[in-house]
Amino acid sequence: MQTPHRWFGAGHSTAADSGKAGAEAAASAINGRTPEVVFVFCSDHHDLPALLLGVRAEAGREATVVGATTLGELAYDGVSDGGVSVAALGGAGFTVRTRVAHIRDVGHRQAGAEAAEAMAGLSDPHSVLILLADGFSGDPHEVVRGAYSVLGAAVPLVGGFAGGTPQVQRTFQFHDDTVFEDAVIGVALGSDGPIGIGVAHGWHRLEPPMIVTRSSGGTIFELDDEPALDVLLRRGGQAPKQTDPHTFVSIGLSRRNGEDIRVLNDADEIERTVGSLADVPQGALCWVMDGDPAALIAGAADSCAEALEGLGGRAPLGVLAFDCAGRRSKLGLDGMQQEMAAMRDVLGGTPYAGFYTTAEIARVRGALGTHHLTLVTLALA
């Protein structure tokens, strides 16, 4: 969509040829205009350099190209597994600056802090830092904490952790024509129009609650003073396996505004521990969480509605969406299509693009900002 001086477009392709897929999706998003930034979300099964060349052919030499590999792509016309979803925006009303940081060189927290330096000197009336980060290197919460250590509470954070083939445990991030691993891409976006952020999930508690009596980082050793895996199995769960994304267990950590969801995606059957990619604080009150498809679809609608509410009555130009792959596993193919339909019902004709993540980022208030099993939406007016 377009105002006199700002525009946002989205495109989607399922073409098998990587160069063609990138060019098709980018052409649909750009539509002959001059973009400031192009977001590319695609499967790691593609030839990534070839796909980026296809995008660049449509974007022109001056546009900044950023993106990440996915666990599925989402767009206004539906979802794909093995495709590419592109969003592009431009016009005098947007300012874009970027920074690439390498986790392997400096660690997760410092990489988040360095990526946040993209915000330096940005003076637009409204701004947000979008983070696209490696999804399999561990400690995603440290990336967000690093960004927060630089920006504080003044700048909202949104984004997602990249996905890829679970058995390979590699994800990729893009900046211009380069493909990175183990990186954090920071995209500072300034706008003369409002920015809205939505965060919702649709999961509910299974009583009774539990206490995390011993944990370190994302590893839970004990729940209610018993081996964590034994407690979860007794509660009707299953032992999660890192190589099988369908075996995860979800827990909700008590927060003042509801539950902060964590995915338990690994278990040690000898040590009887369970693990998450994000930290689970010792002493936290938590619940096993469950969600029927109808509730998860309603959560998607709630996220979009919250993002639009943040625009203060202004019409949305476009939306970026970061949706957890765990929601996809729970919904199935029919449920994913229904989720997209629910988003379209709320957004009307507003274009949107995004991807299924290994974890989501949304920090609007407080210092925390890493989420699982959640849909995060960023609306631009």
C-alpha positions in Angstrom: 0.0 0.0 0.0 1.1 3.6 -0.4 0.7 7.1 1.0 1.9 10.2 -1.0 5.5 9.6 0.3 5.7 6.1 1.8 4.9 2.7 0.5 5.0 -1.0 1.5 4.7 -4.0 -0.8 4.8 -7.8 -0.4 5.4 -10.7 -2.7 5.5 -14.5 -2.5 6.8 -17.2 -4.8 6.9 -21.0 -4.8 9.0 -21.4 -8.0 11.5 -24.2 -7.9 14.3 -22.2 -9.5 15.9 -20.1 -6.9 16.8 -17.1 -9.1 13.3 -17.1 -10.5 11.7 -17.4 -7.1 13.7 -14.4 -5.7 12.9 -12.3 -8.7 9.2 -13.1 -8.8 8.6 -12.4 -5.1 10.7 -9.2 -5.2 9.0 -7.9 -8.4 5.6 -8.4 -6.8 6.7 -6.5 -3.7 8.6 -3.7 -5.4 6.2 -3.2 -8.3 8.4 -0.8 -10.2 9.2 1.5 -7.2 12.5 2.3 -5.6 12.9 0.5 -2.3 14.9 1.6 0.7 15.0 -2.0 2.2 13.9 -5.4 1.0 13.2 -8.2 3.5 13.8 -11.7 2.1 12.5 -14.8 4.0 13.1 -18.1 2.3 13.7 -21.9 2.7 17.3 -23.1 3.2 16.7 -25.6 0.4 17.1 -22.8 -2.1 20.4 -21.8 -3.7 20.7 -18.7 -1.6 23.2 -16.7 -3.6 21.2 -17.3 -6.7 18.0 -16.3 -5.0 19.6 -13.1 -3.7 20.8 -12.3 -7.2 17.2 -12.6 -8.4 16.1 -10.2 -5.7 18.9 -7.8 -6.5 17.9 -7.7 -10.2 14.5 -6.3 -9.1 15.6 -4.2 -6.2 18.4 -2.2 -7.9 21.9 -1.6 -6.6 21.0 1.0 -4.0 18.5 -0.9 -1.9 19.5 -2.7 1.3 18.6 -6.4 1.3 18.2 -8.2 4.6 16.7 -11.5 5.5 16.9 -15.0 6.9 16.1 -18.6 6.3 12.9 -20.0 7.6 10.9 -22.9 8.9 8.1 -21.9 6.5 7.1 -18.7 4.8 3.9 -16.7 5.2 2.3 -14.2 2.9 -1.1 -12.6 2.1 -1.9 -15.4 -0.3 -1.1 -18.2 2.2 1.9 -20.2 3.5 4.6 -22.2 1.9 7.3 -24.6 2.8 10.3 -24.2 0.5 9.2 -20.8 -1.0 10.2 -17.2 -0.6 8.3 -14.3 1.0 9.5 -10.7 0.3 8.5 -7.4 1.8 9.8 -4.1 0.5 9.3 -0.5 1.6 10.4 2.9 0.5 9.7 6.6 0.2 10.9 9.8 1.9 9.0 8.9 5.1 11.3 6.0 6.0 14.9 5.9 7.2 16.8 2.6 7.2 20.2 1.7 8.7 21.7 -1.7 9.2 24.5 -3.4 11.2 25.8 -7.0 11.0 27.3 -8.7 14.1 28.9 -12.1 14.3 28.0 -14.3 17.3 31.0 -16.6 16.8 33.4 -13.7 17.1 31.9 -11.8 20.1 29.2 -14.0 21.7 25.4 -13.6 21.8 25.1 -10.6 24.1 27.7 -8.5 22.4 26.4 -9.4 18.9 23.0 -8.1 20.0 24.6 -5.0 21.3 26.5 -4.4 18.1 23.5 -5.0 16.0 21.6 -2.4 18.0 24.2 0.2 17.0 22.3 0.5 13.8 20.0 2.8 15.7 22.8 5.4 16.3 21.8 8.9 15.1 18.4 7.9 14.0 16.1 10.8 14.7 12.7 10.0 13.1 9.6 10.6 15.1 8.9 6.8 15.3 11.5 4.0 15.3 12.0 0.3 15.8 14.9 -2.1 15.8 14.3 -5.3 13.8 16.6 -8.2 14.6 17.1 -11.2 12.4 19.4 -13.7 14.1 20.8 -17.2 13.9 18.3 -19.7 15.4 20.4 -22.7 16.3 23.4 -21.2 18.1 21.7 -21.1 21.5 21.1 -18.3 24.0 18.6 -16.2 22.0 17.6 -14.3 25.1 21.2 -13.0 25.3 20.9 -11.4 21.8 17.9 -9.5 23.0 19.5 -8.5 26.3 22.5 -7.2 24.4 20.3 -5.0 22.2 18.5 -3.8 25.3 21.7 -2.9 27.0 22.4 -0.4 24.3 18.9 1.0 23.6 17.2 0.7 27.0 13.4 1.0 27.1 13.1 3.8 24.6 13.3 1.7 21.4 11.0 -1.2 20.7 12.5 -4.5 19.4 10.9 -7.0 17.1 12.1 -9.8 14.9 12.8 -13.5 14.6 15.4 -16.2 14.9 16.1 -17.9 11.6 15.1 -21.5 10.9 16.5 -24.3 8.8 16.6 -28.0 8.4 16.4 -29.3 12.0 18.7 -32.3 11.3 21.4 -30.0 9.9 21.2 -27.4 12.7 22.3 -24.5 10.5 20.5 -21.3 9.7 21.5 -18.4 7.4 21.1 -14.6 7.5 21.4 -12.2 4.6 22.8 -8.7 4.3 22.9 -7.2 0.8 24.4 -9.9 -1.5 26.2 -11.9 1.3 24.9 -15.0 3.1 26.0 -15.3 6.7 25.9 -18.0 9.4 25.9 -17.3 13.1 25.0 -13.7 12.6 22.6 -11.0 14.0 21.3 -8.5 11.4 20.1 -5.3 13.0 17.7 -3.1 10.9 17.0 0.3 12.4 13.8 1.6 10.8 12.7 5.1 11.3 9.3 6.5 10.1 7.4 9.7 10.1 4.3 7.6 10.7 3.3 5.5 13.7 4.5 2.0 14.3 2.4 -0.7 16.1 3.5 -4.0 17.6 1.3 -7.0 18.4 2.2 -10.0 20.6 -0.2 -12.9 21.2 -0.2 -16.7 21.3 -3.6 -18.3 22.3 -2.1 -21.0 24.5 -3.7 -21.8 27.9 -2.5 -23.2 31.2 -2.9 -26.8 32.3 -3.2 -26.9 36.1 -1.6 -27.3 38.6 1.4 -25.0 38.4 5.0 -26.0 39.0 8.1 -24.4 40.4 11.4 -24.5 38.5 13.5 -25.6 41.5 16.8 -26.0 39.7 17.8 -24.6 36.3 20.7 -23.1 34.5 20.2 -21.0 31.3 17.7 -23.0 29.2 18.3 -26.4 31.0 15.7 -27.4 33.6 17.1 -29.9 36.1 14.2 -30.0 38.5 10.5 -29.1 38.7 9.0 -29.2 42.1 12.2 -30.8 43.5 11.9 -33.8 41.1 13.8 -34.6 37.9 12.2 -32.3 35.3 11.7 -35.0 32.6 10.0 -37.3 35.0 7.5 -34.5 36.0 6.7 -33.7 32.4 6.2 -37.3 31.4 3.9 -37.8 34.5 1.9 -34.8 33.4 1.1 -36.5 30.1 3.9 -35.0 28.0 6.5 -36.6 25.8 10.3 -36.5 25.7 11.2 -33.7 23.3 13.8 -34.3 20.7 15.9 -31.6 19.0 15.8 -33.4 15.7 12.0 -33.8 15.7 10.2 -30.4 15.8 6.9 -32.1 16.5 7.9 -33.5 19.9 8.2 -30.2 21.7 6.6 -29.4 25.1 5.5 -25.9 25.9 5.5 -24.3 29.3 4.4 -20.8 30.4 6.4 -18.7 32.8 4.3 -16.4 35.0 4.4 -12.8 34.1 2.4 -9.8 35.2 0.7 -9.6 31.8 0.2 -13.3 31.3 2.5 -16.2 30.3 5.8 -16.0 28.6 6.0 -19.2 26.5 9.1 -21.4 26.4 9.5 -24.4 24.0 11.2 -27.4 25.6 12.8 -29.0 22.5 15.3 -31.4 24.0 15.6 -33.9 26.8 18.4 -35.9 28.3 17.0 -39.3 29.3 20.0 -40.2 31.4 20.3 -36.9 33.4 16.4 -36.5 33.3 16.7 -32.9 32.3 14.8 -30.9 29.6 16.1 -27.9 27.6 15.0 -24.8 25.9 16.8 -22.5 23.5 15.8 -19.6 25.8 16.5 -19.2 29.5 14.2 -20.6 32.1 14.9 -18.8 35.4 15.3 -20.8 38.6 12.4 -20.2 41.0 9.9 -19.3 38.2 6.3 -20.4 38.5 5.3 -22.2 35.4 2.6 -24.3 33.8 2.5 -26.9 31.0 0.7 -25.1 28.2 -1.8 -26.4 25.6 -3.6 -24.8 22.7 -6.4 -26.0 20.4 -6.2 -24.7 16.8 -9.2 -22.4 17.3 -7.4 -20.6 20.2 -4.2 -20.3 18.3 -6.0 -18.8 15.3 -7.7 -16.4 17.6 -4.3 -15.5 19.0 -3.1 -14.6 15.5 -6.1 -12.2 15.0 -5.4 -10.7 18.4 -1.7 -10.0 17.5 -2.8 -8.2 14.3 -5.4 -6.2 16.1 -3.0 -5.1 18.8 -0.5 -4.0 16.1 -3.1 -1.9 14.3 -4.2 -0.4 17.6 -0.7 1.0 18.0 -1.2 3.1 14.8 -3.6 5.4 16.6 -6.3 5.2 14.0 -3.9 5.6 11.0 -4.4 3.2 8.1 -1.7 0.5 7.9 0.7 0.5 5.0 2.0 -3.1 5.6 2.9 -5.7 8.2 5.9 -7.9 9.0 5.0 -11.1 10.8 7.2 -13.4 12.9 5.3 -16.7 13.7 6.6 -19.6 15.7 7.2 -22.9 13.9 5.7 -24.6 17.0 2.4 -23.0 16.2 2.7 -24.3 12.7 3.2 -27.9 14.0 0.2 -27.6 16.2 -2.1 -26.1 13.5 -1.2 -28.4 10.6 -1.7 -27.3 7.0 -5.5 -26.5 7.2 -4.9 -24.6 10.5 -2.1 -22.5 8.9 -4.4 -21.5 6.1 -7.1 -20.6 8.6 -4.5 -18.6 10.5 -3.7 -16.6 7.4 -7.4 -16.1 6.8 -7.8 -14.7 10.3 -4.9 -12.3 9.8 -6.4 -11.1 6.5 -9.8 -10.6 8.2 -8.2 -8.2 10.7 -5.7 -6.5 8.3 -8.2 -6.1 5.4 -6.2 -5.5 2.2 -3.0 -4.6 4.0 0.0 -6.5 2.5 2.1 -8.6 4.8 5.1 -10.9 4.7 7.0 -13.0 7.3 8.3 -16.3 8.3 8.0 -19.2 10.7 10.8 -18.8 13.3 12.7 -20.8 15.9 11.9 -17.9 18.4 10.3 -14.5 18.2 11.4 -11.1 19.4 9.1 -8.4 20.8 10.2 -6.0 23.5 7.7 -3.2 24.0 7.9 -2.8 27.8 10.3 -4.2 30.4 13.6 -5.8 29.7 12.4 -9.2 28.4 11.8 -9.8 24.7 12.3 -13.4 23.6 9.2 -15.4 22.9 8.2 -18.9 21.8 4.9 -20.2 20.3 3.9 -16.6 19.7 2.9 -14.5 16.7 4.7 -11.1 16.7 3.4 -8.5 14.2 4.9 -5.1 13.2 2.5 -2.7 11.5 3.6 0.5 9.7 1.4 3.4 9.0 
